[in-house]
Structures are given as C-alpha cells and as structure tokens.
Amino acid sequence: MSTEIVQSSNGIEHYDQAKLDLLKRTVAQGTSDDEFALFVAVAKRTGLDPFSKQIYAIMRGNKMTIQVGIDGLRLIAQRSGAWVGERGGCDGFDAHGLPISATTTVVRRVGNDLAEFAATVYWDEYAQLGGDKRPTGMWAKMPKQMLTKCSEAAALRKGFPQELSGIYTTEEMDQAGPATHADPFDAPVPEHEPLATENQRMAIRTQFKMLQTADVNEAAAVAKQINQANRHKSTDVLGFTAAEAERSLEFIDRALRAIELRPELEDAE
C-alpha cells in the first residue's frame, strides 16, 4: 500500500507499509500475519488509533486479544450518535469490603425509542487474584472501580454489538493470565516499591507523545528501551513505580534533546 497514515479524531484511516511494519513490531508485537491483519481491520472499523494507545493487541500464549481502555469503548459508543447515557455501580459487598458484583445499564437510541442494555459481572469471575486468592495490582487498590469498569464494558458491548463485538478492556482480561507480548508500558508492581505519582505518569504520557510526533521511529526505539530497562509490558503507566517512571522520563528526555540537536550537528558537518 502506498497511502499515507492519516491520523484524525476518527483514528488511523490509512496505513502505508512502513507504518504497518512499525505497528507490528511495537503495539502488535508477537502477532501472526493473520492476527495482525485482523487487528488492523478492527482498528479501522472502530476508528481507534494504535499509535495513540487507544487500541492494542495482547498475546497470551498463542492467542491474540484485541484490547482497549474503557475510554475507548465510551468513545466508540458516543461517536455512533445513539448513546444516551448510562448508570451503574456495585451491587453489594462481602465481609472484607470487596464487591460481590457490579451492574451497569447503558441507554441508547433505537429509532425513535430509547432502549436499555444491562450487564452484571461478578467478582469471582473477573478479579485478578494471587496465589493466596487475594486481589493483586489495581484490583487490590481500587476493587470497586475495576469491577464497575468490567460491567460497563459488558453493557456497552450489549448496547453496541456491531461497533464493539470482540473488543475487551484490560480490566476484563486481567484474570486471563499474564501477557507474553504486549505494549511497552506495563508490568507487575512489587508491593514494597512506591507507585509513580500522577504528575510522573502525566509527564511520561505527554513527553512520549511529543517524541512520537517528532520521530515515530525514535519513539519506538525508546519504548523498547523502556521495556528492557523496566521489564514492562502494558498500554499505560499505571503500574510504574516511582523509580521506573524517573528512568523512563530520562530515556524520553534524552531522545528529545538528541532530536533538538540534529540541526546543529547537520550544520557542523
């Protein structure tokens, strides 16, 4: 293909071969040719941009799962013009204060009428648990929010099956086991290490986006560097420790400064 990549509010619309190759090496690392073709087709259908981390391919063993953040599902539903609203939350709690189930109801317009689509999910089916059967990661820190996200995702798929069929959120897939290939920004967080602050996470996202804009190939190289240094495989920086965040910012800052110096080096030559 010879068309250029066009990134807009509707995501990536066209792919040239160079960008496809980059996408397969990074966001869709580990996918077969057929799995990658499916991932590209879903990205086009949903209008989500893999390079902006709106949609990504996760390999678990030999199987690919196409995943998005909950904001990605919301965006697709809202773009349809039929989404009206939603309501939901946890239905009850056990003796330890953990949610038993969560229900979300999505309201959408069907012709001249409003229709409701409800979905209930259960803690013991979705929560990410350790060997001691206790929640781990974000499921330990924010159990109500994690389970509610799962119910919202299920309800959105019920209400918008054509747009969202086969697309799952990270929260829904946490119980499926560790990824063998994923995006460069995730890893289990040792409990004794403090997590990155919100300011650190925002700085990483902002500066990495600047790096992608300046040089997408350099950004891919830096993402790989971060992956190797931090042993991370995710689509976000929520799992970063404070030390890992500082290390990542150093890599990104170093690359940005190198790009800034390029004109001077070229003039010197």
QUIRA-V804320 format. One record per residue. N is the residue number from 0. RES is the residue in three letters. SS is DSSP state (A for helix, B for strand, O for the rest). PSI is psi in whole degrees, 0 to 359 (* if undefined). Layout:
n={N:N}
res={RES:RES}
ss={SS:SS}
psi={PSI:PSI}
This chain:
n={0:1:2:3:4:5:6:7:8:9:10:11:12:13:14:15:16:17:18:19:20:21:22:23:24:25:26:27:28:29:30:31:32:33:34:35:36:37:38:39:40:41:42:43:44:45:46:47:48:49:50:51:52:53:54:55:56:57:58:59:60:61:62:63:64:65:66:67:68:69:70:71:72:73:74:75:76:77:78:79:80:81:82:83:84:85:86:87:88:89:90:91:92:93:94:95:96:97:98:99:100:101:102:103:104:105:106:107:108:109:110:111:112:113:114:115:116:117:118:119:120:121:122:123:124:125:126:127:128:129:130:131:132:133:134:135:136:137:138:139:140:141:142:143:144:145:146:147:148:149:150:151:152:153:154:155:156:157:158:159:160:161:162:163:164:165:166:167:168:169:170:171:172:173:174:175:176:177:178:179:180:181:182:183:184:185:186:187:188:189:190:191:192:193:194:195:196:197:198:199:200:201:202:203:204:205:206:207:208:209:210:211:212:213:214:215:216:217:218:219:220:221:222:223:224:225:226:227:228:229:230:231:232:233:234:235:236:237:238:239:240:241:242:243:244:245:246:247:248:249:250:251:252:253:254:255:256:257:258:259:260:261:262:263:264:265:266:267:268}
res={MET:SER:THR:GLU:ILE:VAL:GLN:SER:SER:ASN:GLY:ILE:GLU:HIS:TYR:ASP:GLN:ALA:LYS:LEU:ASP:LEU:LEU:LYS:ARG:THR:VAL:ALA:GLN:GLY:THR:SER:ASP:ASP:GLU:PHE:ALA:LEU:PHE:VAL:ALA:VAL:ALA:LYS:ARG:THR:GLY:LEU:ASP:PRO:PHE:SER:LYS:GLN:ILE:TYR:ALA:ILE:MET:ARG:GLY:ASN:LYS:MET:THR:ILE:GLN:VAL:GLY:ILE:ASP:GLY:LEU:ARG:LEU:ILE:ALA:GLN:ARG:SER:GLY:ALA:TRP:VAL:GLY:GLU:ARG:GLY:GLY:CYS:ASP:GLY:PHE:ASP:ALA:HIS:GLY:LEU:PRO:ILE:SER:ALA:THR:THR:THR:VAL:VAL:ARG:ARG:VAL:GLY:ASN:ASP:LEU:ALA:GLU:PHE:ALA:ALA:THR:VAL:TYR:TRP:ASP:GLU:TYR:ALA:GLN:LEU:GLY:GLY:ASP:LYS:ARG:PRO:THR:GLY:MET:TRP:ALA:LYS:MET:PRO:LYS:GLN:MET:LEU:THR:LYS:CYS:SER:GLU:ALA:ALA:ALA:LEU:ARG:LYS:GLY:PHE:PRO:GLN:GLU:LEU:SER:GLY:ILE:TYR:THR:THR:GLU:GLU:MET:ASP:GLN:ALA:GLY:PRO:ALA:THR:HIS:ALA:ASP:PRO:PHE:ASP:ALA:PRO:VAL:PRO:GLU:HIS:GLU:PRO:LEU:ALA:THR:GLU:ASN:GLN:ARG:MET:ALA:ILE:ARG:THR:GLN:PHE:LYS:MET:LEU:GLN:THR:ALA:ASP:VAL:ASN:GLU:ALA:ALA:ALA:VAL:ALA:LYS:GLN:ILE:ASN:GLN:ALA:ASN:ARG:HIS:LYS:SER:THR:ASP:VAL:LEU:GLY:PHE:THR:ALA:ALA:GLU:ALA:GLU:ARG:SER:LEU:GLU:PHE:ILE:ASP:ARG:ALA:LEU:ARG:ALA:ILE:GLU:LEU:ARG:PRO:GLU:LEU:GLU:ASP:ALA:GLU}
ss={O:O:O:O:O:O:B:B:O:O:B:B:O:O:O:O:A:A:A:A:A:A:A:A:A:O:O:O:O:O:O:O:A:A:A:A:A:A:A:A:A:A:A:A:A:A:O:O:O:A:A:A:O:O:B:B:B:B:B:B:O:O:B:B:B:B:B:B:O:A:A:A:A:A:A:A:A:A:A:O:O:O:B:B:B:B:B:B:B:B:B:B:B:O:O:O:O:O:B:B:B:B:B:B:B:B:B:B:B:B:O:O:B:B:B:B:B:B:B:B:B:B:A:A:A:A:O:O:B:O:O:O:O:O:B:O:O:A:A:A:A:O:A:A:A:A:A:A:A:A:A:A:A:A:A:A:A:A:A:O:A:A:A:A:O:O:O:B:B:A:A:A:A:A:A:A:O:O:O:O:B:O:O:B:B:O:O:O:O:O:O:O:O:O:B:O:O:A:A:A:A:A:A:A:A:A:A:A:A:A:A:A:A:A:O:A:A:A:A:A:A:A:A:A:A:A:A:A:A:A:O:O:O:B:B:O:O:O:O:O:B:A:A:A:A:A:A:A:A:A:A:A:A:A:A:A:A:A:A:A:A:A:A:A:A:A:A:A:O}
psi={145:3:152:159:131:114:128:189:345:14:195:126:328:148:131:170:324:318:324:317:318:319:319:329:339:278:326:35:134:355:150:172:317:318:320:319:320:317:316:318:318:321:319:317:320:341:18:150:111:326:341:11:31:336:144:160:127:129:125:107:238:16:135:139:131:121:153:168:162:329:329:318:317:318:316:316:317:324:334:336:355:345:131:316:184:161:154:180:187:145:335:169:151:187:340:3:8:144:142:318:167:145:136:139:123:134:127:159:129:102:236:5:165:134:146:140:113:147:134:133:155:141:312:352:341:333:141:116:149:187:336:9:17:149:147:166:223:338:335:326:319:65:320:316:319:315:323:323:321:318:324:318:317:321:321:321:324:317:333:63:323:321:329:3:130:8:129:155:162:320:322:331:0:324:353:353:170:148:142:332:133:192:157:1:60:151:157:143:120:133:335:354:134:143:158:149:165:323:320:316:319:321:319:312:315:312:326:324:320:319:320:319:321:318:101:328:320:322:319:321:320:321:319:321:317:318:314:322:319:351:43:147:84:178:1:176:14:331:359:140:169:320:320:324:316:318:318:318:325:316:313:316:320:318:319:319:324:321:320:328:350:313:321:318:322:321:324:329:*}
